[in-house]
Amino acid sequence: MSDSNNTGESDRPAPATSYTMMIIILIFIGISCIGNSLLLVCLGLQKVKGHSYIFTISLIASDLFFTVVALVPPTMNYGARKNLMGDGVCYAQAYFIVMALGTCMWHVAFTCLNHFVLVSQQEFFSKYKSHCAMAMQIFFCYAMPILLVLPGLRDTGVHYSDKRLGCLFEEESNISVIVLDTIIFLILPGFITIASLIMAFNFVKKQRNRWVAVNQSINQSINQSASQPVSQPASQPVSQSASQPVNQPVSQSVS
């Protein structure tokens, strides 16, 4: 399973390459930890904690899980320039990376899908965003990768490579399993993510164009009414009795 004892120092990357890779991975670990910490602080400041709050917490947990499983062990190996985890941990870590990647990808896919439903179908989303629906999505994001990865743990097609300072799948491993994992963990959630973003963008664009057309028609009607001259009422001729002074004889009784 491990070929670290069969390869010499010349088969490993140069020290400068190893330490550079370690620094790059540490930067990604720091960005992930800082970003997720800020997101947790923002969520903690929210007064209303609904269904999206629970799903976002699950997304943060899956991202941190991927960071710990996929980035921390390679950082240790690049720093020590050898396998510090042992063959057993190296063997399991290769599969845990696949599981963590699938969990993160499906969380992102469901997040984008939920936002599209929220934007385009608000009435349906009010019925759709129940505790049961969110729980089923979270369960799917974790359970499905685990169920697909567990059968592969029986396979011994993982080994440690001094050339890569990491765990790799052997070339003669089951190709069908690799293709199935690639489709379910990468292609399918990636397609759902991209399709949801495109449909949400197109929906917002159509709504914006509709509102722009409505505002233009309103402005045109206002401009037309403002450009028309105000019609004045026709002047009525003054009656002759009203134009002439009234010379009524004074009553004799008054005189």
C-alpha positions as CSV (number, residue, x, y, z in Angstrom):
1,M,0.0,0.0,0.0
2,S,2.9,2.4,0.7
3,D,5.9,2.8,-1.4
4,S,7.7,5.2,0.8
5,N,10.2,2.6,1.8
6,N,11.0,1.7,-1.8
7,T,11.7,5.2,-3.1
8,G,14.7,7.3,-2.4
9,E,15.2,11.0,-1.6
10,S,15.6,11.7,-5.3
11,D,12.0,10.6,-6.0
12,R,10.5,13.2,-3.7
13,P,9.9,16.8,-4.7
14,A,12.6,19.3,-4.0
15,P,12.5,20.9,-0.5
16,A,11.6,24.3,-1.9
17,T,8.7,22.8,-3.8
18,S,7.4,20.9,-0.7
19,Y,7.6,24.0,1.5
20,T,6.0,26.2,-1.1
21,M,3.1,23.8,-1.5
22,M,2.8,23.7,2.3
23,I,2.6,27.5,2.5
24,I,0.0,27.6,-0.3
25,I,-2.2,25.0,1.4
26,L,-1.8,26.8,4.8
27,I,-3.1,30.0,3.1
28,F,-6.2,28.1,1.8
29,I,-6.7,26.7,5.3
30,G,-6.5,30.2,6.8
31,I,-9.0,31.6,4.3
32,S,-11.4,28.8,4.9
33,C,-11.2,29.2,8.7
34,I,-11.5,33.0,8.6
35,G,-14.4,32.9,6.1
36,N,-16.4,30.3,8.0
37,S,-15.7,32.1,11.3
38,L,-17.0,35.4,9.9
39,L,-20.0,33.6,8.5
40,L,-20.7,32.1,11.9
41,V,-20.5,35.5,13.5
42,C,-22.9,37.0,11.0
43,L,-25.3,34.2,11.6
44,G,-25.0,34.6,15.4
45,L,-26.0,38.3,15.0
46,Q,-29.2,37.4,13.2
47,K,-32.3,37.8,15.3
48,V,-34.4,35.5,13.2
49,K,-33.0,32.0,12.8
50,G,-35.1,30.0,10.3
51,H,-34.6,27.2,7.9
52,S,-31.8,28.9,6.0
53,Y,-29.9,29.3,9.2
54,I,-29.8,25.6,9.9
55,F,-28.8,24.8,6.3
56,T,-26.0,27.4,6.4
57,I,-24.6,25.9,9.6
58,S,-24.6,22.5,7.9
59,L,-22.8,24.0,4.9
60,I,-20.1,25.5,7.2
61,A,-19.7,22.2,8.9
62,S,-19.2,20.4,5.6
63,D,-16.7,23.0,4.4
64,L,-14.7,22.7,7.6
65,F,-14.8,18.9,7.3
66,F,-13.4,19.1,3.8
67,T,-10.7,21.5,5.0
68,V,-9.6,19.2,7.8
69,V,-9.7,16.0,5.8
70,A,-8.4,17.2,2.4
71,L,-5.9,20.0,3.4
72,V,-4.4,19.3,6.8
73,P,-2.9,15.9,6.1
74,P,-1.1,17.0,2.8
75,T,0.2,20.1,4.7
76,M,1.8,17.8,7.3
77,N,3.3,15.5,4.6
78,Y,4.7,18.5,2.7
79,G,6.2,19.9,5.9
80,A,7.8,16.7,6.9
81,R,8.5,15.5,3.4
82,K,7.3,12.0,4.3
83,N,4.1,10.2,5.3
84,L,3.3,11.2,8.8
85,M,-0.2,9.6,8.9
86,G,0.6,6.0,8.4
87,D,-0.8,3.6,5.8
88,G,-4.1,3.2,7.6
89,V,-4.9,6.9,7.9
90,C,-3.6,7.5,4.4
91,Y,-5.9,4.7,3.0
92,A,-9.0,6.1,4.7
93,Q,-8.1,9.8,4.0
94,A,-8.3,9.2,0.2
95,Y,-11.9,8.1,0.5
96,F,-12.8,10.7,3.1
97,I,-11.7,13.4,0.6
98,V,-14.1,12.0,-1.9
99,M,-16.9,12.0,0.7
100,A,-16.1,15.5,2.0
101,L,-16.0,16.8,-1.6
102,G,-19.4,15.3,-2.4
103,T,-20.9,16.7,0.8
104,C,-19.7,20.2,0.0
105,M,-20.8,20.0,-3.6
106,W,-24.3,18.9,-2.8
107,H,-24.7,21.6,-0.1
108,V,-23.8,24.2,-2.7
109,A,-26.2,22.7,-5.2
110,F,-29.1,22.7,-2.8
111,T,-28.2,26.2,-1.7
112,C,-28.4,27.6,-5.2
113,L,-31.6,25.5,-6.0
114,N,-33.3,26.9,-2.9
115,H,-32.4,30.5,-3.9
116,F,-33.8,30.0,-7.3
117,V,-37.1,28.6,-5.9
118,L,-37.2,31.6,-3.5
119,V,-36.7,34.1,-6.3
120,S,-39.0,32.6,-8.9
121,Q,-41.6,30.7,-6.9
122,Q,-42.2,32.5,-3.6
123,E,-45.6,31.0,-2.9
124,F,-44.2,27.5,-3.4
125,F,-41.1,28.3,-1.4
126,S,-43.3,29.3,1.6
127,K,-44.7,25.7,1.6
128,Y,-41.4,24.2,0.5
129,K,-39.2,25.6,3.3
130,S,-40.3,23.3,6.1
131,H,-38.2,21.6,8.7
132,C,-38.8,18.3,7.0
133,A,-37.6,19.5,3.6
134,M,-34.4,21.0,5.1
135,A,-33.8,17.9,7.2
136,M,-34.2,15.7,4.1
137,Q,-31.7,17.9,2.1
138,I,-29.1,17.8,4.9
139,F,-29.5,14.1,5.3
140,F,-29.1,13.6,1.6
141,C,-25.9,15.7,1.5
142,Y,-24.3,13.6,4.2
143,A,-25.8,10.1,3.8
144,M,-25.5,9.8,0.0
145,P,-21.7,10.3,-0.1
146,I,-21.2,8.0,2.9
147,L,-23.2,5.2,1.3
148,L,-21.3,5.5,-2.0
149,V,-17.9,5.7,-0.3
150,L,-18.3,2.8,2.2
151,P,-18.3,0.0,-0.4
152,G,-15.1,1.3,-1.8
153,L,-13.3,1.0,1.6
154,R,-13.0,-2.8,0.9
155,D,-10.8,-2.0,-2.0
156,T,-7.0,-1.7,-1.5
157,G,-6.4,0.5,-4.5
158,V,-4.9,3.3,-2.5
159,H,-1.2,3.9,-1.8
160,Y,1.1,6.6,-0.6
161,S,3.4,8.1,-3.3
162,D,6.6,9.8,-2.3
163,K,6.6,11.6,-5.7
164,R,3.3,13.3,-4.7
165,L,3.7,13.2,-0.9
166,G,0.1,12.1,-0.7
167,C,-2.4,9.3,-1.1
168,L,-3.4,8.2,-4.6
169,F,-5.7,5.7,-6.2
170,E,-3.9,3.1,-8.2
171,E,-4.3,3.1,-12.0
172,E,-5.8,-0.4,-11.9
173,S,-8.5,0.6,-9.5
174,N,-12.2,0.1,-10.4
175,I,-12.7,2.6,-13.2
176,S,-16.5,2.3,-13.0
177,V,-16.5,3.4,-9.3
178,I,-14.3,6.4,-10.1
179,V,-16.6,7.4,-13.0
180,L,-19.7,7.0,-10.8
181,D,-18.3,9.1,-8.0
182,T,-17.2,11.7,-10.5
183,I,-20.7,12.0,-12.0
184,I,-22.5,12.0,-8.6
185,F,-20.1,14.1,-6.6
186,L,-19.0,16.6,-9.2
187,I,-20.9,16.6,-12.5
188,L,-24.5,16.3,-11.2
189,P,-24.3,18.9,-8.3
190,G,-22.2,21.2,-10.5
191,F,-24.8,21.0,-13.2
192,I,-27.6,21.8,-10.7
193,T,-25.6,24.7,-9.3
194,I,-24.9,26.3,-12.7
195,A,-28.4,25.7,-14.0
196,S,-30.0,27.2,-10.8
197,L,-27.8,30.3,-11.1
198,I,-28.5,30.8,-14.8
199,M,-32.3,30.3,-14.3
200,A,-32.3,32.7,-11.3
201,F,-30.3,35.3,-13.3
202,N,-32.7,35.0,-16.3
203,F,-35.7,35.3,-14.1
204,V,-34.4,38.4,-12.4
205,K,-33.5,39.8,-15.8
206,K,-37.0,39.2,-17.2
207,Q,-38.6,40.8,-14.2
208,R,-36.3,43.8,-14.5
209,N,-37.1,44.2,-18.2
210,R,-40.8,44.0,-17.4
211,W,-40.5,46.7,-14.7
212,V,-38.5,48.9,-17.0
213,A,-41.2,48.6,-19.7
214,V,-43.9,49.4,-17.3
215,N,-42.0,52.5,-16.0
216,Q,-41.3,53.7,-19.6
217,S,-45.0,53.4,-20.5
218,I,-46.0,55.4,-17.3
219,N,-43.4,58.1,-18.1
220,Q,-44.6,58.3,-21.7
221,S,-48.2,58.8,-20.6
222,I,-47.1,61.4,-18.1
223,N,-45.1,63.3,-20.7
224,Q,-47.9,63.2,-23.2
225,S,-50.4,64.6,-20.7
226,A,-48.0,67.3,-19.8
227,S,-47.3,68.3,-23.4
228,Q,-50.9,68.8,-24.3
229,P,-52.2,72.5,-23.8
230,V,-54.7,72.9,-21.1
231,S,-58.1,73.7,-22.6
232,Q,-59.7,76.9,-21.1
233,P,-63.5,77.1,-20.7
234,A,-65.3,79.3,-23.4
235,S,-65.9,82.9,-22.2
236,Q,-69.6,83.6,-21.8
237,P,-70.9,87.0,-23.2
238,V,-71.9,89.3,-20.5
239,S,-75.6,90.2,-20.5
240,Q,-76.6,93.6,-21.5
241,S,-78.4,94.1,-18.2
242,A,-75.3,93.2,-16.4
243,S,-73.1,95.5,-18.5
244,Q,-75.3,98.5,-18.2
245,P,-75.5,100.3,-14.9
246,V,-78.7,99.8,-13.0
247,N,-80.7,103.0,-12.8
248,Q,-83.7,102.1,-10.8
249,P,-86.0,105.0,-9.7
250,V,-86.0,105.6,-6.1
251,S,-89.2,104.6,-4.5
252,Q,-91.5,107.5,-3.7
253,S,-92.2,106.1,-0.3
254,V,-88.5,106.5,0.5
255,S,-88.5,110.1,-0.9
